[in-house]
Amino acid sequence: MKRSRELSVETIEANLIDIHTCETYGASIVIEGQRITSITRNDTIYDRYICPGLIDAHVHIESSMLIPSEFARQAVKHGCVATVSDPHEIANVLGIDGINFMIEDGNRVPFKFYWTAPSCVPATQFESSGANLRAADLEPVIAHEQVVALGEMMNFPGVIYDDPEVLAKLAIAKKYGKPIDGHIPGIQGDDLEKYVTSGISTDHECVSLAEAKEKIRLGMKILIREGSAARNFNSLHSLITTDNTEIMLCTDDSHPDELLERGNINKIIKMGLAKGHSIYNLLRCCTLHPVEHYKLNVGLLRVGDQADFIVLDNPENFSILATYIDGEVVFENGKTTFSQQSNKPVNIFRKAKITQPSVQLAKQGSKVKVIEAVDGELLTNSFTAELPVEDNWIVADAGRDILKIVVLNRYAEKAQPVVGFIKGFNLKKGAIAASIAHDSHNIIAVGVHDQDIVSAVNEIIDTRGGMTVVVEGMCKTLPLDYAGLMTARKGEEVAKLYNSINQKTKSLGCTLSAPFMTLSFMALLVIPSLKIGDQGLFDGDQFQLTSVFAG
């Protein structure tokens, strides 16, 4: 790659991967200031390649556990130049103040953060959150120039049954000409059709090809997701070729180890190349399509475009050598050119600890309902089981992998824990707990013995948020002092500590690939079939609270 700089003019020579003509050719690209002013095609074969910068079409920055400015520092290493980010997680904790924090922190660094207005805060009426954003609260957010859509509408019953507040939110998005993101797993037929015809244009929750095909037929764009707990690429990747114009790529919820070690959208590109998809089809899904759908001001390697692009060693390896945003080098030679800009932590957290009697459950029937977690999925199964009873208290049965799961309202001092049972974690001893519990982010814990569960929950209260693993009273903890969701530490440090906690959890017998990510989704009531929140066990199929006792 040859460069010459005079004033604000730069020339880059490389093989250009042209997503518009679907061909690759030698080219000399001239950048003046922030824009590409000329592209001259030639017959030279260079040792490097250039293509548009990658866009993550749906991501929750909070799941990386990094504040936006540090997320950006990590993402540019993987060729990501822009995200469509839903600040839904922090909005459930801090409302409008949380959204403003994300926008302001993101604006401190040279990265293109675009945002969606969280549509479901709280996600349901069956859980307690730190905020309640109604349509009137959201209008100024939707009107913001960096907000490009109404965020994922998880309250699909509200859409289907014409809830006035839900319809008002949809109407505001339409008023400002901004698309509406969807979230409707497993729903088919007339209900799905009504959901789509209400104006909702995307979905990232498909787990099967047939589900995705039906949604495409009805007019939806499908976002193929590859996150930490939910990985749908292998089921859906054929759409990249068969229905290319309707596809975008996203990482949704990805923990810090995923971002630092596997990458961002570049990991999906590599997976697609391994499946035999063309580089042009893959790149269009994470450049052209999100730019067009969300009307993003992100360049696509055309004359007159913003100079947002990446330099690669070759399309086969897809190793990122350099990342440019608005003509500025933000990553090169293995290093980013900017640092994160941390601010004073924003948070809200209860102070009252719990005691062991508060997580005991008296026998009220012969059987209990059990959540069954599925590795790599947000959906859960359920079954009934008869558990051991000690002094009239129902206890976990680690031998059958039926453990106790507890959720505690983090916003109310006098709230008491809700207790249920879960299969799939395979802990033989100890407990884990976190203040990341989608979507209201109350405290959630799973464990074998009550004493360790209580210790884990109280450790989260002491640190005002984080994640911890506890064995016989000894804690290993990652503090998350920004809303109980994020930290201002460097990503490398966070990933190392997160991996350490994960490994400790797995040493206790846990067989899940991402234990804390799976734990966080056990409180996501809008995903069937059985979940648990701070108000009780929740039947996601009937969309109502249910007793933990089956009879």
N, C-alpha and C positions, 0 to 999 in steps of 0.2 A: 504494500500500500504506500503510495507516494503522497506526501502532503507538502503544500507550500502555503504559508500564511503571510499576507500583506494587509495590514489594517485588519478588517473584519472578514476578509475573503479567504476561503479555504478550498482546496481542491483535493478530492479523494478519488483514487483510481482503484477499482476492484471489479470483480464479476458481480453484476447486478442481478439479483433474483427478482424478476419482474412479475408481481402478482396480477398485473392487469393484462399482460399479453401471454402469461404462463410460459416464459422462456427466460433463459439465463445468458447473459452476454457481457463482454468487457465494456466498461463505461468509465467516463471521467465525469464526476459529479462536482459541481461548483456550488459552494455555500456562501452566501453573503448575509452576515448577521445571523438571523434565526431561520432563514429560508433557503430552499434550493432554487438557484436561479438558472441553472442549465444542466442538462444531462446529455453528454455526447457519447454515442455508441461507437465502439471500435472493435477491431478483430483480435485484440490482445487477450491472452489467457493469463489471469493474475493468480497469485497464490492465496488470495483472500476473497471473501464474498461479502456482499452487503445486502441487507433486506430491511423492510420496515420494522420498527420497534414493536414489541409484543404488548398486547393489551389483555389484562385479566378482566373478563366481562362481568364477574360477580365474585366479590370477596369481602369477607368481614376482617378488616385489619386487626381487630381485637383478638381474633383467634391465634394470630401469630405471637401474641403476648408482648408485642413491641408497639410503642407509640408510633404514629404515622411517619414521623421524620426518620426513625430508625428502620422501620419497614422499608421505606424507599431506598435507604442505603444498601439494604440487602437485596431488594428486588432488582435494582439496576445491574447487579452482578450477573443476573440471569436473563438479561436482555429485555426486561419489562420496563416500559416507558410510561405506562398509564394503567390505572385501574378504574373500574366502576365499583365503588366501595359502598356497602350498606352499613352505616353506623348504628345499626339496630341494637347491637349488644350494649353499647354505652348509653344509648338512648333509654333503654329499659332501666338503667341505673340512675342516670342523671338528667334525663329529658333533654330539653333544648340546650342546656348548658353543656351536656356531653357532646352533642352534635357540633356545637360551636368549637369546642376544644379540638375535635378531630380536624375540622376544616382549617383552623388557625395553625395547628401544629404541622399539618401537611403542607401548608403554604410557606413554611420556613425553609423548604428545600427545593432544589430544581427537579421536581417530579410532577407528573400530571395526574393529580388526584381529582377524580370526578366522583360525585356522591349521589346517593338516592335518599329520598325522604322516608324514614322508617314508617311503614303503614300500620304496624300492629304493635303498639306499645300501650299496655301489655299485649302479648300474643293472644291471650284468652282472658276471660273473666274469672277463670278458675285458678288463678295464681296471683301472688302479690309481687308487684314490682316497685321500683323507686319512682316511677313516673307514669302518667297517663296522658298520652298525646291524642287529642281529638282533632277533628278536621280543621277547626279554627286555629289550633296551634300549629298545624302543619302548613297552612297556606304560605306564610312567609318563608318557610324552609323550601317548599317546592318552587317558589319564585326565585330563589337564589341562583345566580348565574352558574355556579359550580355544581348545582344539583340538576341531574339530567333525567331523572325518572322518579316515579313513586316506587318505593322499595317493595320487595316481595310481599304479596298479599296472602299471608298465611291463613287468614280467617276466611277460608273458602266457604264455610256455612253461611257467613255473613253476606257473601256475594250471592250465593245460590238462593238464600231466603230473603234477600232484599233488605238487609239491615240498613236503616237510614244513615247511620254514622259511617258505615263502610261505603255506601253509595256516594256520600258527600265527599269522601276522600278521593274516590275515583273521578268524580266530577271536577275537583280542583286540578288534578293532573291533566285532564282533558282541556280545561280552561287555559292552562299554560302550554299546551301542545307538547306535553312530555309523556313518553311511554310509561306503561305500568308493568312492573315485573311480577311474575307469578310464583306460586309455591303450592302445588296441588298434587301430592303423591298418591298414586293408586286410584284416583277417581276417574270414572269412565262414563260414557253414555250421555244422557240428557243433562246431568249435573255438570259434567265437564264442558259440554257445549254452551251452557248458560254462562259458565265462568269465563270462557274465552270470548263470547259475544259481548260481555260486559266491557270489553276493551283491554283485557289483560293479554300481553303479547309475548311473554317468555315463560319458560319453566326450566329449572335446573334440578328437579327432583325425580326425573325418570330413572327407573331401575331396569326396565326391560325395553327391548326394541319395539315390541308391539305397542307399548304405552307411548313411546316417543312418536311412532308413526301416526297414531291416532291424533295426537296433539298437533303434529305438523299438518295433517289433513284439515284440521279445524282452523289453521292459520297461525299457530304459535311458532316462535323461534325456540329451538332447543339448545340449552347450554350444557355441554358435556362436562361433567364435573370429575375432577380427580383431586380429592382433598386428603385429609389424614384418616378420618374414619369412614367417610363415604367415597367410594371409588367406583365410578360407573363407566370408565373409559372402555374396559374390555367388553361390556355389554352393548355399548352404543357406538363404537368407533366406526362401524360400517357406514353410518350416516354421513361421515365426512366426505365420502365419495358419492353415495346415492342421493343425498339431499343437501349438498354442500351449501347452497345459498341460505338455508334455514338454520345453520349451525354456528354456534360460538363456543368458546372454551373458557372454563373457569376453574378456580381452585377452592372457592367457597370458604370452608373452614379448614385451615391448615395450621398446625402447630409449629413452633419455631424450628424443631429438628427437620420437619418436612421442607420448610422454606430454605434453610441453610444447606441441607445435605442433598435433597432431591431436586430442589429448584422450584420455579414458579411455572409459568406456562411453557417454558422451554422443556420441562420434563414431559409434557403431553406431546409436544412436537416430536421428541425423541421416540416416545411410545408409538406415535403414528407412523413414523418412518420405519420402525421395526415391523409394523403390520403391513407395510407396502404402500401406504398412502403417498400421494405425490406431495412434494414440498409446497407446491403452489396452493393446493387445496387446504393443506394444513395452515399455511400462513394466512390465507384469506379468512379463515375462521377466527383468527385472533388478531386481525388488523382491520381489513376492509369491513367486515360484517359489523363488529361493534362500533366502528366509526360511523357507519351509515345509520345503524339502528338508534344509537344514542346521540347522534350529531356531535361527536367529539372533535375538538380542535387538535387532532393528532395527525401528523404527516404520514403519507403513504408512498413516499419516494416518487413523487411527480414534480415537475417544474412548478414552482409557486407554492408548494407545500411547506409546512414547518419541517425543519431538518431533524426529524425523529427517526432514528434508524440504529441498527446494530451491525457490527462487523464480525464475521465468522471465520473460522479456519476453513470449513467446508460444510456443505449441506448435510453430509452423511453423519458427521460427528456432532454437528450443531453446537460447537463450543464457542462461547462468547468471548471475543477478543476486546471489543470496545462497545460502549453504548453512548449514543448521542441523544440529547433532548434539547430542542430549540437551538440546534447548532453547537451546543456546549458538550464537551466530553465529560460525562459523569462517571464513567468507569473505563479503565484502561490498564493494561499490564497487571491485572489481578487486584487493582486497588480502585476504590471509589474516590472521587475528588471532592466530596463534601462529607460533613459529619452531621449526626442528628442534633437537634436543638431542643433539649428537654426543657420542660416548664414545670411549675409547681404542681404536684399531684392533685388531681380532683377525685373526690371519693365521697361515699356515704356508707356507714357501717355501724351495726349494732355493737354494744359493748358487753351486754349480758351473756355470760357463759351458761352452759347447760350442765346438768348432772346425770348420773347414770340412770336413776329411776325414770327420767324423762324419755329415754329411748327403749324402755321396756314395754312390751305389748301383752296385755292380759288375754287369755284364751276366751274367745266368744263363739267358737264354732270348731268343728272337727277339721276343716280344711281352710287353707288360705290361697289367695290368688298370687301367682308368681310371675314377675316380669322375666322374659327370656331375652337377654341381649344377644345380638348376632354380630359377630366380628365383621367390620367393614360396611355395616349397614346402619341407617338411622331407624329403620323399621324394627319393631320388636315383636316377638311372639308372646303367648301367655299360656299358662296351664295352672292346674290346681294341685296342691300337695298337702299332705298331713305332716306336720313338723313336730319335733320333740317339745315337750312341755316340762319346765322345771319350776316348781312352786307356783303353778298356774300361769307362768310367763312363757310365751312361745319363744323359742330360741332358734338360731341358725343351725343348719346342718351342713357343715363344710364337706362332709363325706359325700354328699349328693350335690355339692356345689349350689346349695340354696343358702344365700347369705342375706344379712339384713341390710336394707338400704334406707337412709334417713335424709330428709330434706328439712331445712330450718330457714324460716323467713329471716333474711339478713337486715331488713329495714325496720322491724318492730322489736323493741326491747323485751316485751313479755310474751312473744310468740313461743309456742312449744313445737318440738320436732314432730314431723309426720313420719311414721314407720311403715315400711313394706318389706317385701322379699324379692330377691333377684337371683337368676341363674345366668352363668356365662363368664363370671369373673375368675372363678377357680382359686380364689385366695385360700390358703391353708391356715394362715394366721395373719394378724395385723388388720389394718384398715387404711383406706385412702380417702381424702376429702379435698374439696375445691370450692372456690367461690365462682367458678365458671360453670354455670348450669343453665343451659339455654331454655327459655330466652330471658327469664326474669333475673337470672343470676343470683339465686338464693344459694345457701350453702348445701352441698350434697355430699354424702359419704356412703361408702360401702365397707363392710367389715365382718369379721367372724365373731368377735366378742364385743360386748357393749362397752367395756372399759376403753378399748382402743378406739372405738367409734367416737366416744365422747372426747377423748384426748385429741383426735384428729379435728373434730369440729371446733373445739376450743382453741386449737393452734391457729385455725383460719381466722377466728375472731381476734386473737391476739395480734396477728400480723395485718389485720384489716384487709384481708384478701390474699389469695394465693392458692397453691396446691401443696399437699403434703402427703407423705406416707409415714405411718406410725406402726411400730412394732414394740410391744411391751413398754409403752410410754415414751419411747425414743423417736423423735421426729426428724425427718429430712424434708425441708420446705423450700419452695420457690415463692418469695413474697411478690405480690402484684399490687402495688400501692396506687396505681392509676385505675380507679373505679373497681378495684378487685379483679381487673381483667388484664392489665398491661403493666410494664415496667419500662423505665428509661435506661436500663442497662443495655449494653451492646448485645447485638443478636448472638454473637459467638458465645458470650458468657451465658446467656439465657438458654441457648440450645444445649450447652454442656450440662447445666444444672437440670434442665428438663429431662435430658437423656439419663442422667444419674438417678433421678426420681423414678423414671420409667423402669430402669433396670432393677432398682430396688423392689419395685412393685412386682415385677416378673419373677424375682428371686423368691417371692412369697407364694408362688404357684400360679400367678395370673397368666393366662394364655392369650389374652387379647393383644393385637398388634399395637394398638394405641389406647391403653387403659383409661387415661384421663379424658381423652376425646370421647370415647364411648360413654364414660361416666357422665360427661356434661350433657349428652343427648338423652339420658334417661329421664330428664325433667322437661323435655321438649314435647309438650302435650299435643301439639298439632300434628305430630307424626304417629300414626297407629303402630301397634294396637293397644298396648298397655304401658303407661308411663306413671310417674309420680311427681307431684308438686307440693308446695308448702301447705296447700289446702286439702291434700288427700291423694289417694290413688285415682288415676284417671283412665277411663275407657275411651281411647281415641276413635274407636269404631262407632260408638254411640254418642261420642262427644259430650260426656258427662262424668262427674265424679262417681266413684263406685267404692263399695266397701272392700277392705282387704280380705274379709272373710267370705268364703264361698259356700259355707253351710255349716 
